[in-house]
Amino acid sequence: MILVLKHGTPKSKVEELCDWLTSSFGVQTSPIFGSDTTIIGLVGDTSAISKETLELEDAVERVMKVQEPYKRANRKFHPDDTLIRIGDVEIGGARICIAAGPCSVESEEQIKQVAASVHKGGSMMLRGGAFKPRSSPYSFQGLKAEGLMFMKRARELTGMPVVSEITNPAQVELFIEFVDVIQVGTRNMQNFELLKELGRVRKPILLKRGFANTIDELLMSAEYIMSGGNSDVILCERGIRTFETSTRNTLDISAVPVLKKLTHLPVFVDPSHASGAAWLVEPLAKAAIAAGADGLIIEVHNDPKRALSDGQQSLTPEQFDRLFVKLKAVAEAVGRIL
C-alpha cells in the first residue's frame, strides 16, 4: 500500500503519520521524499487498513494498492530513479557507468595491468573475479582472498571502485573489507540466505539475473536484499537460457525497458556473458545503451588467448578503447553521457 501525500506536506506531518501507522497497524513505513511528490510506502499486513479511512487524512492525496509481490523494488513505491554513489561514481543518473576487467584475477601484475588499461580507456569501475563458481570442478576456481587483495591494490593504483562476485555467506566480512560493489552471480540469484546476509551490508549489491529466471523472480530477489535494509541494489541482465545455441546465452534486451518501467533500481547489462563471444560484445553493448541501460559490465583481458577463464568472450585493452568511443556516440544519441 502506498500513500501519496499532498504537495507541501511538512516533514513533521509525514513522521506523525508514520508513527501512527506503525503503532496502530504494526506495518513498516518507508517515507520517500521525491522531487515532486512525497509518498509513504507500507510493508506488512495491510489487510486491516481501510483505504477510505486513510484518504480522510488531511495530508493524504490518494492511496494505492500495490498488487505486485515486490514492494520496495517497485517504482510505485519509489517513483524517482534510485541513484547510487560509490566514491566519485554515480550509478543511475544521466551518466552510463562502465565496469571493465578480467573474468578472473590471475596475478597481481595482470590485474594491475588490465586496471590501468581500462581506466585509461574510460572505465569507471574495475570488475574481476576472485571466487569463481564454475560449471566444472576441474576449472580454475579463482585466487580467492589473495585475488581480492590484488584487486584492492589495483584500486589503489587507479582509484576505480572494484566489483567482485561473492559465492558464500561466509565470505561477507571479507568482501566488506576489500570490495566496493558486491556482485551476486546468476547461480546465486536465489540463494536466499546469502541475499538476507547482504541485506545487512551497507555496500551496493550488483544482482545478476539467473539464467532461467523471470523478471519478477529477479525483482523478488532484490526485495530480499532491500527488506534487510540495503536499498543500494543494481540489477543486471546477463542473458538467459533458451533453445538457441549460436550464443552462450540469449540477451533479453527487452528486460532493460521492462525493468526501467517496473522498478526504480539501476539496470546494467553484461554483453560478455550474454554472448560468450568477443565479436558480439560491441553490438550487444550498443543495443543495451540504446535500450536504456544505466551501465555495462565488459570483460577485458590483457591476453585473452591465455586467459584462465572466459578468454573467448574477453576484449583486449585495444578493443575496449575502440568500443568505448563507439559507445559514447550511442549514449549521446539517446541523451545520455559516457
VEXDOLUM-662902 format. One record per residue (C-alpha): residue number from 0; residue in one letter; x, y, z. Coordinates in Angstrom, 1 decimal, decimal comma. Layout:
N
ROZA   pos   code        X        Y        Z
ROZA   NUM      A        X        Y        Z
...
END
This chain:
338
ROZA   pos   code        X        Y        Z
ROZA     0      M      0,0      0,0      0,0
ROZA     1      I      1,2      3,5     -0,9
ROZA     2      L      0,1      6,8      0,5
ROZA     3      V      0,7      9,7     -1,9
ROZA     4      L      0,8     12,9      0,2
ROZA     5      K     -0,4     16,4     -0,8
ROZA     6      H      2,2     18,8     -2,2
ROZA     7      G      3,9     20,7      0,6
ROZA     8      T      3,2     18,3      3,4
ROZA     9      P      5,8     19,1      6,1
ROZA    10      K      8,2     16,5      7,3
ROZA    11      S      6,8     16,7     10,8
ROZA    12      K      3,4     15,6      9,5
ROZA    13      V      5,0     12,8      7,5
ROZA    14      E      6,7     11,5     10,6
ROZA    15      E      3,5     11,8     12,6
ROZA    16      L      1,6      9,7     10,0
ROZA    17      C      4,4      7,1     10,0
ROZA    18      D      4,3      6,8     13,8
ROZA    19      W      0,5      6,4     13,8
ROZA    20      L      0,5      3,7     11,1
ROZA    21      T      3,2      1,7     12,8
ROZA    22      S      1,7      1,9     16,3
ROZA    23      S     -1,9      1,3     15,1
ROZA    24      F     -1,4     -1,4     12,4
ROZA    25      G      2,0     -2,9     13,0
ROZA    26      V      3,3     -2,1      9,5
ROZA    27      Q      6,7     -0,9      8,4
ROZA    28      T      6,7      2,6      6,9
ROZA    29      S      9,1      3,9      4,4
ROZA    30      P      8,7      7,7      3,7
ROZA    31      I     10,2      8,7      0,4
ROZA    32      F     10,8     12,4     -0,4
ROZA    33      G     10,8     12,8     -4,2
ROZA    34      S     11,5     15,8     -6,3
ROZA    35      D      7,8     16,5     -6,8
ROZA    36      T      5,9     14,0     -4,6
ROZA    37      T      6,3     12,6     -1,1
ROZA    38      I      5,0      9,1     -0,5
ROZA    39      I      4,8      6,7      2,4
ROZA    40      G      5,2      3,0      1,5
ROZA    41      L      3,6      0,5      3,8
ROZA    42      V      5,1     -3,0      4,1
ROZA    43      G      3,5     -5,8      6,0
ROZA    44      D     -0,1     -7,0      6,5
ROZA    45      T     -2,2     -4,1      5,3
ROZA    46      S     -5,5     -6,1      5,1
ROZA    47      A     -6,9     -4,4      8,2
ROZA    48      I     -6,2     -0,9      6,9
ROZA    49      S     -9,1      0,8      5,2
ROZA    50      K     -8,2      2,8      2,1
ROZA    51      E    -11,2      5,1      2,8
ROZA    52      T    -10,0      5,8      6,3
ROZA    53      L     -6,5      6,8      5,1
ROZA    54      E     -8,0      9,1      2,4
ROZA    55      L     -9,8     11,1      5,2
ROZA    56      E     -6,4     12,2      6,5
ROZA    57      D     -5,8     15,9      5,5
ROZA    58      A     -2,2     15,2      4,2
ROZA    59      V     -3,2     12,3      2,0
ROZA    60      E     -3,8     12,9     -1,7
ROZA    61      R     -4,6      9,3     -2,6
ROZA    62      V     -4,0      5,7     -1,6
ROZA    63      M     -2,8      3,0     -3,9
ROZA    64      K     -2,7     -0,8     -3,5
ROZA    65      V      0,5     -2,5     -4,7
ROZA    66      Q     -0,5     -5,8     -6,3
ROZA    67      E      3,0     -7,0     -7,2
ROZA    68      P      4,7     -9,1     -4,5
ROZA    69      Y      7,8     -6,9     -4,6
ROZA    70      K      7,3     -3,7     -2,7
ROZA    71      R     10,5     -1,8     -2,0
ROZA    72      A     11,8     -2,5     -5,5
ROZA    73      N      8,6     -1,3     -7,1
ROZA    74      R      8,6      2,0     -9,0
ROZA    75      K      5,2      2,8     -7,5
ROZA    76      F      6,9      2,6     -4,1
ROZA    77      H      9,7      4,9     -5,2
ROZA    78      P      8,7      7,0     -8,3
ROZA    79      D     12,2      8,6     -8,7
ROZA    80      D     15,1      6,7    -10,0
ROZA    81      T     17,5      5,5     -7,3
ROZA    82      L     21,0      7,0     -7,5
ROZA    83      I     23,8      5,0     -6,0
ROZA    84      R     27,1      6,8     -5,2
ROZA    85      I     30,4      4,9     -4,9
ROZA    86      G     33,1      7,5     -4,3
ROZA    87      D     33,1      9,7     -7,3
ROZA    88      V     31,0      7,3     -9,4
ROZA    89      E     27,2      7,8     -9,6
ROZA    90      I     25,0      5,0    -10,9
ROZA    91      G     21,5      5,5    -12,1
ROZA    92      G     21,8      9,1    -13,4
ROZA    93      A     22,4     10,6    -16,8
ROZA    94      R     25,9      9,1    -17,0
ROZA    95      I     26,3      5,5    -18,1
ROZA    96      C     28,8      3,5    -15,9
ROZA    97      I     31,2      1,0    -17,4
ROZA    98      A     32,8     -1,7    -15,3
ROZA    99      A     35,6     -3,5    -17,1
ROZA   100      G     38,2     -6,1    -16,3
ROZA   101      P     39,1     -9,8    -16,5
ROZA   102      C     36,7    -12,6    -15,7
ROZA   103      S     39,3    -13,9    -13,2
ROZA   104      V     42,1    -12,2    -11,3
ROZA   105      E     45,1    -14,3    -12,2
ROZA   106      S     48,0    -12,4    -10,6
ROZA   107      E     48,8     -9,0     -9,1
ROZA   108      E     50,7     -8,0    -12,2
ROZA   109      Q     47,8     -9,0    -14,5
ROZA   110      I     45,0     -7,2    -12,6
ROZA   111      K     47,1     -4,0    -12,3
ROZA   112      Q     47,9     -4,0    -16,0
ROZA   113      V     44,3     -4,5    -17,0
ROZA   114      A     43,1     -2,0    -14,5
ROZA   115      A     45,5      0,7    -15,8
ROZA   116      S     44,4     -0,1    -19,4
ROZA   117      V     40,7      0,0    -18,9
ROZA   118      H     40,9      3,1    -16,6
ROZA   119      K     42,7      4,9    -19,4
ROZA   120      G     40,2      3,7    -21,9
ROZA   121      G     37,2      5,1    -20,0
ROZA   122      S     36,1      2,5    -17,5
ROZA   123      M     34,7      3,9    -14,2
ROZA   124      M     34,9      0,6    -12,2
ROZA   125      L     37,1     -2,4    -12,2
ROZA   126      R     35,5     -5,9    -12,3
ROZA   127      G     37,3     -9,1    -11,6
ROZA   128      G     36,6    -12,5    -10,2
ROZA   129      A     38,4    -13,8     -7,1
ROZA   130      F     35,9    -16,6     -6,2
ROZA   131      K     34,9    -18,4     -9,4
ROZA   132      P     31,8    -20,6     -9,4
ROZA   133      R     32,5    -22,8    -12,4
ROZA   134      S     30,4    -25,5    -14,1
ROZA   135      S     33,3    -27,9    -13,9
ROZA   136      P     35,1    -28,7    -10,6
ROZA   137      Y     38,3    -29,1    -12,6
ROZA   138      S     38,2    -25,5    -14,0
ROZA   139      F     40,1    -22,6    -12,4
ROZA   140      Q     38,3    -21,6     -9,2
ROZA   141      G     40,0    -18,3     -8,6
ROZA   142      L     42,6    -16,9     -6,3
ROZA   143      K     40,0    -16,3     -3,6
ROZA   144      A     41,2    -13,9     -0,8
ROZA   145      E     44,5    -13,3     -2,5
ROZA   146      G     42,6    -12,2     -5,6
ROZA   147      L     40,7     -9,7     -3,6
ROZA   148      M     43,9     -8,3     -2,1
ROZA   149      F     45,3     -7,9     -5,7
ROZA   150      M     42,1     -6,0     -6,7
ROZA   151      K     42,5     -3,7     -3,7
ROZA   152      R     46,0     -2,9     -4,9
ROZA   153      A     44,7     -2,2     -8,4
ROZA   154      R     42,1      0,1     -6,9
ROZA   155      E     44,9      2,0     -5,1
ROZA   156      L     46,7      2,3     -8,4
ROZA   157      T     43,8      3,7    -10,4
ROZA   158      G     41,2      5,0     -7,9
ROZA   159      M     38,5      2,9     -9,5
ROZA   160      P     35,9      1,1     -7,2
ROZA   161      V     36,1     -2,7     -7,6
ROZA   162      V     33,3     -5,1     -8,3
ROZA   163      S     33,7     -8,8     -7,5
ROZA   164      E     31,4    -11,8     -7,1
ROZA   165      I     30,6    -13,4     -3,7
ROZA   166      T     29,6    -17,1     -3,6
ROZA   167      N     29,0    -17,8      0,1
ROZA   168      P     27,6    -16,0      3,1
ROZA   169      A     30,8    -16,9      5,0
ROZA   170      Q     32,7    -14,5      2,7
ROZA   171      V     30,7    -11,4      3,6
ROZA   172      E     33,2     -9,9      6,1
ROZA   173      L     36,0    -10,4      3,6
ROZA   174      F     34,0     -8,6      0,9
ROZA   175      I     33,1     -5,8      3,2
ROZA   176      E     36,8     -5,1      3,7
ROZA   177      F     38,1     -5,4      0,1
ROZA   178      V     35,2     -4,8     -2,3
ROZA   179      D     33,2     -1,7     -3,2
ROZA   180      V     30,3     -3,4     -5,1
ROZA   181      I     29,4     -6,9     -4,2
ROZA   182      Q     28,2     -9,0     -7,2
ROZA   183      V     25,7    -11,8     -6,8
ROZA   184      G     26,2    -14,1     -9,8
ROZA   185      T     23,5    -15,9    -11,8
ROZA   186      R     23,9    -19,1     -9,9
ROZA   187      N     23,2    -17,4     -6,6
ROZA   188      M     20,3    -15,1     -7,6
ROZA   189      Q     18,0    -17,3     -5,5
ROZA   190      N     20,5    -18,1     -2,7
ROZA   191      F     18,1    -16,5     -0,2
ROZA   192      E     20,3    -17,0      2,8
ROZA   193      L     23,1    -15,1      1,0
ROZA   194      L     20,7    -12,4     -0,1
ROZA   195      K     19,4    -11,9      3,5
ROZA   196      E     23,0    -11,5      4,7
ROZA   197      L     23,7     -8,9      2,0
ROZA   198      G     20,6     -7,0      3,2
ROZA   199      R     22,5     -6,2      6,4
ROZA   200      V     25,6     -4,9      4,4
ROZA   201      R     26,0     -1,2      3,7
ROZA   202      K     27,6     -1,6      0,3
ROZA   203      P     26,0     -1,7     -3,2
ROZA   204      I     24,9     -5,1     -4,5
ROZA   205      L     25,0     -5,9     -8,2
ROZA   206      L     22,4     -8,7     -8,6
ROZA   207      K     22,6    -10,7    -11,8
ROZA   208      R     19,5    -12,3    -13,3
ROZA   209      G     19,5    -16,1    -13,1
ROZA   210      F     19,9    -17,8    -16,5
ROZA   211      A     16,5    -19,4    -16,1
ROZA   212      N     14,6    -16,8    -14,0
ROZA   213      T     11,8    -14,4    -14,8
ROZA   214      I     12,0    -10,7    -14,3
ROZA   215      D      9,5    -10,9    -11,4
ROZA   216      E     11,8    -13,5     -9,8
ROZA   217      L     14,8    -11,1    -10,2
ROZA   218      L     12,8     -8,4     -8,5
ROZA   219      M     11,8    -10,7     -5,7
ROZA   220      S     15,5    -11,5     -5,1
ROZA   221      A     16,2     -7,7     -5,0
ROZA   222      E     13,4     -7,5     -2,5
ROZA   223      Y     15,2    -10,0     -0,2
ROZA   224      I     18,2     -7,6      0,0
ROZA   225      M     16,1     -4,5      0,3
ROZA   226      S     13,9     -5,9      3,0
ROZA   227      G     17,0     -6,3      5,2
ROZA   228      G     17,7     -2,6      4,9
ROZA   229      N     20,1     -2,3      2,0
ROZA   230      S     18,4     -0,3     -0,7
ROZA   231      D     21,5      0,1     -2,9
ROZA   232      V     20,8     -2,7     -5,4
ROZA   233      I     21,9     -2,7     -9,1
ROZA   234      L     20,1     -5,2    -11,4
ROZA   235      C     22,0     -6,9    -14,2
ROZA   236      E     20,7     -8,7    -17,3
ROZA   237      R     23,3    -11,2    -18,4
ROZA   238      G     21,4    -13,4    -20,8
ROZA   239      I     19,0    -16,3    -20,3
ROZA   240      R     19,0    -19,9    -21,4
ROZA   241      T     16,8    -20,5    -24,4
ROZA   242      F     16,7    -23,1    -27,2
ROZA   243      E     19,2    -21,0    -29,2
ROZA   244      T     22,7    -22,4    -29,4
ROZA   245      S     24,5    -19,9    -31,6
ROZA   246      T     25,4    -17,8    -28,5
ROZA   247      R     26,3    -18,7    -25,0
ROZA   248      N     23,1    -17,2    -23,7
ROZA   249      T     20,3    -15,2    -25,2
ROZA   250      L     20,5    -11,5    -24,2
ROZA   251      D     17,0    -10,4    -23,2
ROZA   252      I     17,3     -6,8    -24,4
ROZA   253      S     13,6     -6,2    -23,6
ROZA   254      A     14,4     -6,8    -20,0
ROZA   255      V     16,0     -3,3    -19,8
ROZA   256      P     12,9     -1,2    -20,6
ROZA   257      V     10,7     -3,6    -18,8
ROZA   258      L     12,8     -3,3    -15,6
ROZA   259      K     13,0      0,5    -16,0
ROZA   260      K      9,2      0,6    -16,1
ROZA   261      L      8,7     -1,7    -13,1
ROZA   262      T     11,5     -0,6    -10,8
ROZA   263      H     13,4      2,5     -9,7
ROZA   264      L     16,7      0,5     -9,4
ROZA   265      P     19,6      1,0    -11,8
ROZA   266      V     19,9     -1,6    -14,6
ROZA   267      F     23,2     -3,0    -16,0
ROZA   268      V     23,8     -5,3    -18,9
ROZA   269      D     26,6     -7,9    -19,3
ROZA   270      P     27,2     -8,4    -23,0
ROZA   271      S     30,2    -10,6    -22,4
ROZA   272      H     28,4    -13,4    -20,6
ROZA   273      A     25,3    -12,9    -22,7
ROZA   274      S     27,1    -13,6    -25,9
ROZA   275      G     30,1    -15,8    -25,0
ROZA   276      A     32,0    -14,3    -27,9
ROZA   277      A     34,2    -11,2    -28,1
ROZA   278      W     32,9    -10,2    -31,5
ROZA   279      L     29,4     -9,9    -30,3
ROZA   280      V     30,2     -7,6    -27,3
ROZA   281      E     30,1     -4,4    -29,4
ROZA   282      P     26,6     -4,8    -31,0
ROZA   283      L     25,1     -6,0    -27,8
ROZA   284      A     26,6     -3,2    -25,7
ROZA   285      K     25,3     -0,7    -28,2
ROZA   286      A     21,8     -2,2    -28,1
ROZA   287      A     21,9     -2,2    -24,3
ROZA   288      I     22,7      1,6    -24,1
ROZA   289      A     20,1      2,3    -26,8
ROZA   290      A     17,5      0,4    -24,7
ROZA   291      G     18,2      2,5    -21,6
ROZA   292      A     20,8      0,6    -19,6
ROZA   293      D     22,5      2,5    -16,8
ROZA   294      G     25,7      0,6    -17,1
ROZA   295      L     27,7     -2,3    -18,7
ROZA   296      I     30,0     -5,0    -17,4
ROZA   297      I     32,6     -5,8    -20,0
ROZA   298      E     35,3     -8,5    -19,8
ROZA   299      V     38,7     -7,2    -20,8
ROZA   300      H     41,9     -9,3    -20,6
ROZA   301      N     45,5     -8,4    -21,5
ROZA   302      D     46,0    -11,8    -23,2
ROZA   303      P     42,6    -13,4    -23,9
ROZA   304      K     44,2    -16,5    -25,7
ROZA   305      R     45,9    -17,4    -22,4
ROZA   306      A     43,1    -16,4    -20,0
ROZA   307      L     42,3    -18,9    -17,3
ROZA   308      S     38,6    -18,4    -17,8
ROZA   309      D     36,3    -17,0    -20,5
ROZA   310      G     39,0    -15,8    -22,8
ROZA   311      Q     36,8    -16,3    -25,8
ROZA   312      Q     34,5    -13,5    -24,7
ROZA   313      S     37,1    -11,1    -23,5
ROZA   314      L     38,2     -8,0    -25,3
ROZA   315      T     41,8     -6,8    -25,5
ROZA   316      P     42,5     -3,4    -24,0
ROZA   317      E     42,9     -2,0    -27,5
ROZA   318      Q     39,5     -3,4    -28,5
ROZA   319      F     38,0     -1,9    -25,4
ROZA   320      D     39,4      1,5    -26,3
ROZA   321      R     37,8      1,4    -29,7
ROZA   322      L     34,5      0,2    -28,2
ROZA   323      F     34,3      3,0    -25,7
ROZA   324      V     34,5      5,6    -28,5
ROZA   325      K     31,6      3,9    -30,3
ROZA   326      L     29,5      3,6    -27,2
ROZA   327      K     30,0      7,2    -26,4
ROZA   328      A     28,3      8,1    -29,7
ROZA   329      V     25,4      5,8    -29,0
ROZA   330      A     25,0      7,3    -25,5
ROZA   331      E     24,9     10,9    -26,9
ROZA   332      A     22,3      9,8    -29,5
ROZA   333      V     19,9      8,7    -26,7
ROZA   334      G     20,6     11,7    -24,5
ROZA   335      R     23,0     10,0    -22,1
ROZA   336      I     26,6     10,7    -21,1
ROZA   337      L     29,5      8,3    -21,2
END
